[in-house]
Amino acid sequence: MGKNVAIFDYRIIPTNPIGSCHLRMITGLCQEVNFTVFAVEFANPCPEKIRWVRIPAFKRPLALLFLCYHLLAPLYYWFYRIKHRVRFDAIQMVESNLSFGDISYSHFCHRAYLREQWGKAKVKGLRGWLRWLDHWLHAVVEPYLYRGVGKIVVPSQGLARELRREYPWTADKIQVIPNPVNLDRMIPPEEFNRDARRNELSLAKDELALVFIALGQYERKGMPLILEALKKLRWAKTRLLVVGGEADLIKNYRARVAEMGLHERVTFVGMQQDVRPYLWMSDAFVLPSYYEVFPLVSLEAAAAGLPLMITPLNGVEEFLVDGKNGLLLDRSIEGLERGIIKLMGLPPETRLDMGEQARRDVSKYSVENFILAWQGFYLGA
């Protein structure tokens, strides 16, 4: 019999960044490890093998989800244990989303973000207040949770350094397992007609198409910087494709784009189950974020053959080589402006070479290597 492991995560689904990593790990190891998942949403890849205990918590706003999950998940956990008379060899949660456990799978240091980056992102209104509250709740629980767990798994050396700096007692608990990307899935199929897909969005052949992908939190991920840079580059034949974002967030930003006179240069396509066509039709991936741990979407963009335009971030140091597989940007309007001008000045074949180099460099982040790393972690845990 394999180990019995309880996994606590809000949304273990393909479209959730952390949840998709958990999903790949669970899928790859479910024949060796007995998983019981305590989640609000779970795209169960093997119902006959993997047990799912649904936690009926509110999904929005995130601060309310945090509180509901902290209250309900322990109740459902103990009820499940008593009813099925089962003991778990390990309890694994995401960050500080649970008040007890053995393993924290961390993709964020909330205390460091609030102190160093929150003010720079300039998130305003009710949405901003609720985002701050969610980060604050996590930050309050973080030190207590990280003292109690035995292991902390992080996806980048940058986050490992951050946690050690904020919480020195975590130093001997941390193990780095980089995020995975399905390399084969990101290669454009032969039947993909790039010109036809660009025509659907009125993208001219001589226009430089930048793609920005985010489920939400446009401010933290640097969308305002891109818009301001585009406004200064009114002469440039540059278009921005924005993939992802909740309906109300897109509505607000459409109005903002119209006020800036950029409505013909910024296209919002909303949430997409499959973002690959937008990567394949674009010329570069842009992410001037204020804070990331290891942006999974950047790996997917690289695997799709796009040069990356990213600011210094956790995880980027382990992948991006400025001028080789992308451009390292200064986190400012002027930095974005310089980066776009530099990319536009490169011959098309040079941009293609940068994208191909990114595709080669991302090969070490395969799903197979990710599963092997988790397999070794559980066998040694």
VEXDREN-2710 file (C-alpha; in Angstrom, 1 decimal):
% VEXDREN-2710
k/r/px/py/pz
1/MET/0.0/0.0/0.0
2/GLY/1.2/3.5/-0.8
3/LYS/1.2/6.5/1.5
4/ASN/-2.1/8.1/2.4
5/VAL/-1.8/11.8/1.6
6/ALA/-4.5/14.5/2.2
7/ILE/-4.3/17.4/-0.2
8/PHE/-5.9/20.8/0.8
9/ASP/-6.3/23.3/-2.0
10/TYR/-9.1/25.6/-3.1
11/ARG/-9.3/24.8/-6.8
12/ILE/-7.4/21.9/-8.3
13/ILE/-8.4/22.5/-11.9
14/PRO/-6.4/23.1/-15.1
15/THR/-7.0/26.8/-15.2
16/ASN/-5.8/27.6/-11.7
17/PRO/-2.0/28.2/-11.6
18/ILE/-1.3/26.4/-8.3
19/GLY/-4.2/24.0/-8.7
20/SER/-2.9/22.9/-12.1
21/CYS/0.5/22.0/-10.5
22/HIS/-1.3/19.9/-7.8
23/LEU/-3.4/18.3/-10.5
24/ARG/-0.4/17.2/-12.6
25/MET/1.3/15.8/-9.5
26/ILE/-1.8/13.9/-8.3
27/THR/-2.4/12.5/-11.8
28/GLY/1.2/11.4/-12.1
29/LEU/1.4/9.7/-8.7
30/CYS/-2.1/8.4/-8.0
31/GLN/-1.1/4.8/-8.7
32/GLU/1.6/5.0/-6.1
33/VAL/0.1/7.4/-3.5
34/ASN/-3.4/7.3/-2.0
35/PHE/-4.7/10.8/-2.4
36/THR/-7.7/12.3/-0.7
37/VAL/-8.5/15.8/-1.9
38/PHE/-10.3/18.4/0.2
39/ALA/-11.1/21.1/-2.3
40/VAL/-13.9/23.5/-3.4
41/GLU/-13.3/22.4/-7.0
42/PHE/-11.4/19.4/-8.3
43/ALA/-11.1/18.1/-11.9
44/ASN/-10.6/14.5/-10.7
45/PRO/-8.5/12.6/-13.3
46/CYS/-9.2/9.2/-11.7
47/PRO/-12.3/9.1/-9.5
48/GLU/-12.0/5.3/-9.0
49/LYS/-8.6/5.9/-7.3
50/ILE/-8.7/9.4/-5.9
51/ARG/-11.2/10.5/-3.3
52/TRP/-12.6/14.0/-3.3
53/VAL/-14.2/15.7/-0.3
54/ARG/-15.9/18.8/-1.6
55/ILE/-15.6/21.8/0.7
56/PRO/-18.7/24.0/0.1
57/ALA/-17.0/27.4/0.5
58/PHE/-17.7/30.7/-1.3
59/LYS/-15.3/31.2/-4.2
60/ARG/-15.3/35.0/-4.2
61/PRO/-14.0/37.2/-2.8
62/LEU/-10.7/35.5/-1.9
63/ALA/-10.7/36.8/1.6
64/LEU/-14.1/35.2/2.3
65/LEU/-12.9/32.0/0.6
66/PHE/-9.9/32.0/3.0
67/LEU/-12.0/32.4/6.0
68/CYS/-14.7/29.8/4.9
69/TYR/-12.1/27.3/4.0
70/HIS/-10.2/27.7/7.3
71/LEU/-13.5/27.0/9.1
72/LEU/-15.0/24.3/7.0
73/ALA/-12.0/22.2/5.8
74/PRO/-11.0/21.0/9.3
75/LEU/-14.6/20.0/10.0
76/TYR/-14.9/18.0/6.8
77/TYR/-11.4/16.5/7.4
78/TRP/-12.2/15.2/10.9
79/PHE/-15.7/14.0/9.9
80/TYR/-14.1/12.1/7.0
81/ARG/-11.4/10.6/9.2
82/ILE/-14.0/9.4/11.8
83/LYS/-16.4/8.1/9.2
84/HIS/-13.9/6.1/7.2
85/ARG/-11.5/5.3/10.1
86/VAL/-8.5/6.5/8.0
87/ARG/-5.2/8.0/9.1
88/PHE/-3.0/10.1/6.8
89/ASP/0.7/9.8/6.6
90/ALA/0.9/13.5/5.4
91/ILE/-1.4/16.5/5.3
92/GLN/-0.4/18.9/2.5
93/MET/-1.9/22.4/2.0
94/VAL/-1.3/25.4/-0.2
95/GLU/0.6/28.2/1.6
96/SER/-1.3/29.1/4.8
97/ASN/-4.8/28.1/3.5
98/LEU/-5.1/25.6/6.4
99/SER/-4.2/26.0/10.1
100/PHE/-2.5/22.6/10.5
101/GLY/-0.5/20.1/8.4
102/ASP/2.8/18.6/7.5
103/ILE/3.6/20.1/4.1
104/SER/3.0/23.5/2.7
105/TYR/3.1/23.9/-1.1
106/SER/3.9/27.6/-1.2
107/HIS/3.6/29.9/-4.2
108/PHE/3.6/33.2/-2.4
109/CYS/5.1/35.1/0.5
110/HIS/2.3/37.4/1.5
111/ARG/4.1/39.3/4.2
112/ALA/7.0/40.2/1.9
113/TYR/4.6/41.2/-0.9
114/LEU/2.6/43.5/1.3
115/ARG/5.6/45.2/2.7
116/GLU/7.7/45.5/-0.6
117/GLN/5.3/45.5/-3.6
118/TRP/1.7/46.1/-2.6
119/GLY/1.9/49.9/-2.6
120/LYS/3.7/49.9/-6.0
121/ALA/0.8/48.0/-7.7
122/LYS/-1.6/50.8/-6.8
123/VAL/-4.7/48.6/-6.6
124/LYS/-7.7/50.8/-5.8
125/GLY/-11.4/50.5/-4.9
126/LEU/-13.3/47.7/-3.3
127/ARG/-11.5/45.1/-5.4
128/GLY/-8.2/46.5/-4.1
129/TRP/-9.3/46.5/-0.5
130/LEU/-10.5/42.9/-0.7
131/ARG/-7.2/41.8/-2.3
132/TRP/-5.3/43.5/0.5
133/LEU/-7.5/41.8/3.1
134/ASP/-6.8/38.4/1.5
135/HIS/-3.0/39.0/1.5
136/TRP/-3.2/40.3/5.1
137/LEU/-5.0/37.2/6.4
138/HIS/-2.4/35.0/4.8
139/ALA/0.4/37.1/6.2
140/VAL/-1.1/36.8/9.7
141/VAL/-1.2/33.0/9.5
142/GLU/2.1/32.5/7.7
143/PRO/4.5/32.5/10.6
144/TYR/2.4/30.2/12.8
145/LEU/1.8/27.7/9.9
146/TYR/5.5/27.7/8.8
147/ARG/6.6/27.0/12.3
148/GLY/4.3/24.0/12.5
149/VAL/4.9/22.2/9.2
150/GLY/7.8/19.9/8.6
151/LYS/8.4/20.6/4.9
152/ILE/7.8/23.6/2.6
153/VAL/7.9/23.0/-1.2
154/VAL/8.4/26.1/-3.4
155/PRO/8.8/26.4/-7.2
156/SER/11.8/28.8/-7.3
157/GLN/15.0/29.7/-5.6
158/GLY/13.8/33.3/-5.3
159/LEU/10.8/32.3/-3.1
160/ALA/13.1/30.1/-1.1
161/ARG/15.3/33.1/-0.3
162/GLU/12.3/35.2/0.5
163/LEU/10.9/32.8/3.0
164/ARG/14.3/32.3/4.6
165/ARG/14.6/36.1/5.0
166/GLU/11.1/36.6/6.4
167/TYR/11.0/33.4/8.5
168/PRO/14.5/32.2/9.3
169/TRP/13.3/29.1/11.0
170/THR/12.1/27.8/7.6
171/ALA/15.7/27.4/6.2
172/ASP/16.0/23.7/6.8
173/LYS/12.4/22.9/5.8
174/ILE/12.4/24.2/2.2
175/GLN/12.7/22.1/-1.0
176/VAL/12.5/23.6/-4.5
177/ILE/10.4/21.8/-7.1
178/PRO/10.1/24.0/-10.2
179/ASN/6.7/24.3/-11.9
180/PRO/6.0/22.0/-14.9
181/VAL/4.9/22.7/-18.4
182/ASN/3.5/20.2/-20.9
183/LEU/6.1/20.8/-23.6
184/ASP/4.5/18.8/-26.4
185/ARG/1.1/20.4/-25.9
186/MET/2.5/23.9/-26.4
187/ILE/4.0/23.2/-29.9
188/PRO/1.7/24.6/-32.6
189/PRO/0.1/21.8/-34.7
190/GLU/0.7/21.8/-38.4
191/GLU/-2.9/22.6/-39.1
192/PHE/-2.8/25.8/-37.0
193/ASN/-3.3/28.8/-39.4
194/ARG/-1.5/31.7/-37.8
195/ASP/-2.5/34.3/-40.4
196/ALA/-6.1/33.3/-40.3
197/ARG/-6.3/33.5/-36.5
198/ARG/-4.6/36.9/-36.6
199/ASN/-7.1/38.1/-39.2
200/GLU/-9.9/37.1/-36.9
201/LEU/-8.6/39.8/-34.4
202/SER/-7.7/42.2/-37.2
203/LEU/-4.0/41.8/-36.6
204/ALA/-2.0/43.0/-39.6
205/LYS/1.0/41.1/-40.7
206/ASP/3.3/44.0/-39.9
207/GLU/1.9/44.6/-36.4
208/LEU/3.9/43.4/-33.4
209/ALA/1.5/41.4/-31.3
210/LEU/2.3/41.2/-27.6
211/VAL/0.2/38.8/-25.4
212/PHE/-0.5/39.3/-21.7
213/ILE/-2.2/36.5/-19.8
214/ALA/-3.6/36.7/-16.3
215/LEU/-6.6/35.3/-14.5
216/GLY/-7.0/38.6/-12.7
217/GLN/-4.9/41.0/-10.6
218/TYR/-4.0/43.1/-13.6
219/GLU/-2.4/45.8/-11.4
220/ARG/0.0/43.4/-9.7
221/LYS/0.9/41.8/-13.0
222/GLY/1.8/45.2/-14.5
223/MET/-1.0/45.8/-17.0
224/PRO/-1.1/49.6/-16.3
225/LEU/2.6/49.8/-17.2
226/ILE/2.0/48.2/-20.6
227/LEU/-0.9/50.5/-21.3
228/GLU/1.1/53.6/-20.4
229/ALA/4.0/52.5/-22.6
230/LEU/1.7/51.9/-25.5
231/LYS/0.2/55.3/-25.0
232/LYS/3.7/56.8/-25.4
233/LEU/4.4/54.7/-28.4
234/ARG/1.4/55.9/-30.5
235/TRP/3.5/55.7/-33.7
236/ALA/4.4/52.0/-33.1
237/LYS/2.6/49.2/-34.9
238/THR/2.1/47.3/-31.7
239/ARG/-1.0/45.5/-30.5
240/LEU/-1.7/44.0/-27.1
241/LEU/-3.8/40.8/-26.6
242/VAL/-5.2/40.5/-23.1
243/VAL/-6.2/36.9/-22.2
244/GLY/-8.0/36.2/-19.0
245/GLY/-9.7/38.4/-16.4
246/GLU/-13.1/38.5/-14.7
247/ALA/-15.9/40.2/-16.6
248/ASP/-16.1/43.3/-14.3
249/LEU/-12.3/43.7/-14.3
250/ILE/-12.3/43.7/-18.2
251/LYS/-15.2/46.1/-18.2
252/ASN/-13.3/48.6/-16.1
253/TYR/-10.1/48.2/-18.2
254/ARG/-12.0/48.6/-21.5
255/ALA/-13.2/51.9/-20.2
256/ARG/-9.7/52.9/-19.2
257/VAL/-8.2/51.8/-22.5
258/ALA/-10.9/53.9/-24.3
259/GLU/-10.0/57.0/-22.2
260/MET/-6.3/56.5/-23.1
261/GLY/-7.2/56.3/-26.8
262/LEU/-5.9/52.8/-27.1
263/HIS/-9.2/51.0/-28.0
264/GLU/-7.9/50.0/-31.4
265/ARG/-4.6/48.6/-30.1
266/VAL/-5.7/46.6/-27.1
267/THR/-8.0/43.5/-27.5
268/PHE/-9.6/41.8/-24.5
269/VAL/-10.5/38.2/-25.3
270/GLY/-11.6/37.2/-21.7
271/MET/-11.2/33.9/-20.0
272/GLN/-10.2/31.1/-22.3
273/GLN/-10.1/27.3/-21.6
274/ASP/-7.2/27.1/-24.1
275/VAL/-4.8/30.0/-24.3
276/ARG/-2.5/28.4/-26.7
277/PRO/-3.9/29.9/-30.0
278/TYR/-3.3/33.4/-28.6
279/LEU/0.3/32.4/-27.8
280/TRP/0.8/30.9/-31.3
281/MET/-0.6/34.0/-33.1
282/SER/1.6/36.5/-31.1
283/ASP/5.1/37.7/-31.5
284/ALA/6.2/38.0/-27.8
285/PHE/4.9/37.4/-24.3
286/VAL/4.9/40.3/-21.9
287/LEU/4.6/40.2/-18.1
288/PRO/6.0/43.3/-16.2
289/SER/4.7/41.9/-12.9
290/TYR/5.5/43.3/-9.5
291/TYR/5.5/40.0/-7.8
292/GLU/5.5/36.3/-8.9
293/VAL/7.0/33.1/-7.5
294/PHE/7.6/31.4/-10.8
295/PRO/5.0/32.5/-13.4
296/LEU/3.8/29.3/-15.0
297/VAL/2.4/31.1/-18.0
298/SER/5.9/32.3/-18.9
299/LEU/7.1/28.7/-19.2
300/GLU/4.1/28.0/-21.4
301/ALA/4.9/31.0/-23.6
302/ALA/8.5/29.9/-23.9
303/ALA/7.4/26.3/-24.8
304/ALA/5.1/27.9/-27.5
305/GLY/8.2/29.5/-29.0
306/LEU/7.8/33.1/-27.9
307/PRO/10.5/35.4/-26.7
308/LEU/9.7/36.6/-23.2
309/MET/9.5/40.2/-22.0
310/ILE/9.6/40.1/-18.2
311/THR/10.7/42.2/-15.2
312/PRO/13.0/40.7/-12.6
313/LEU/10.9/38.2/-10.7
314/ASN/11.4/35.1/-8.6
315/GLY/12.0/32.2/-11.0
316/VAL/12.9/34.5/-13.9
317/GLU/16.5/34.5/-12.8
318/GLU/16.6/30.7/-13.3
319/PHE/15.4/30.9/-16.9
320/LEU/15.5/34.2/-18.7
321/VAL/18.8/35.1/-20.4
322/ASP/18.5/38.8/-21.5
323/GLY/19.0/39.0/-25.3
324/LYS/19.1/35.3/-25.8
325/ASN/15.6/33.9/-25.1
326/GLY/13.9/37.2/-24.2
327/LEU/14.3/40.7/-22.8
328/LEU/14.7/41.6/-19.1
329/LEU/12.7/44.7/-18.5
330/ASP/13.0/47.5/-16.0
331/ARG/9.7/47.7/-14.0
332/SER/8.7/51.1/-15.2
333/ILE/6.8/52.8/-18.1
334/GLU/10.1/53.8/-19.6
335/GLY/11.4/50.2/-19.2
336/LEU/8.4/48.8/-21.0
337/GLU/8.8/51.5/-23.7
338/ARG/12.5/50.7/-24.2
339/GLY/11.8/46.9/-24.3
340/ILE/9.0/47.3/-27.0
341/ILE/11.2/49.5/-29.1
342/LYS/14.1/47.1/-28.8
343/LEU/11.9/44.1/-29.8
344/MET/10.5/46.0/-32.8
345/GLY/14.0/46.9/-33.9
346/LEU/15.0/43.2/-34.1
347/PRO/14.7/41.4/-37.5
348/PRO/11.8/38.9/-37.6
349/GLU/14.2/36.0/-37.9
350/THR/16.0/37.2/-34.7
351/ARG/12.8/37.2/-32.8
352/LEU/12.0/33.7/-34.0
353/ASP/15.5/32.6/-33.0
354/MET/14.9/34.0/-29.5
355/GLY/11.6/32.1/-29.3
356/GLU/13.3/28.9/-30.4
357/GLN/16.0/29.4/-27.8
358/ALA/13.2/29.9/-25.2
359/ARG/11.6/26.6/-26.3
360/ARG/14.9/24.8/-25.9
361/ASP/15.6/26.3/-22.5
362/VAL/12.2/25.4/-21.1
363/SER/12.7/21.7/-21.7
364/LYS/14.1/21.1/-18.2
365/TYR/10.7/22.1/-16.8
366/SER/8.9/19.0/-18.2
367/VAL/6.0/17.3/-16.5
368/GLU/8.0/14.1/-16.2
369/ASN/10.8/15.9/-14.3
370/PHE/8.2/17.5/-12.0
371/ILE/6.5/14.2/-11.2
372/LEU/9.9/12.5/-10.6
373/ALA/10.8/15.3/-8.1
374/TRP/7.5/14.9/-6.2
375/GLN/7.9/11.1/-6.2
376/GLY/11.3/11.5/-4.6
377/PHE/9.9/14.0/-2.2
378/TYR/7.2/11.7/-0.9
379/LEU/9.5/8.7/-0.7
380/GLY/11.9/10.7/1.4
381/ALA/9.3/12.7/3.3
END
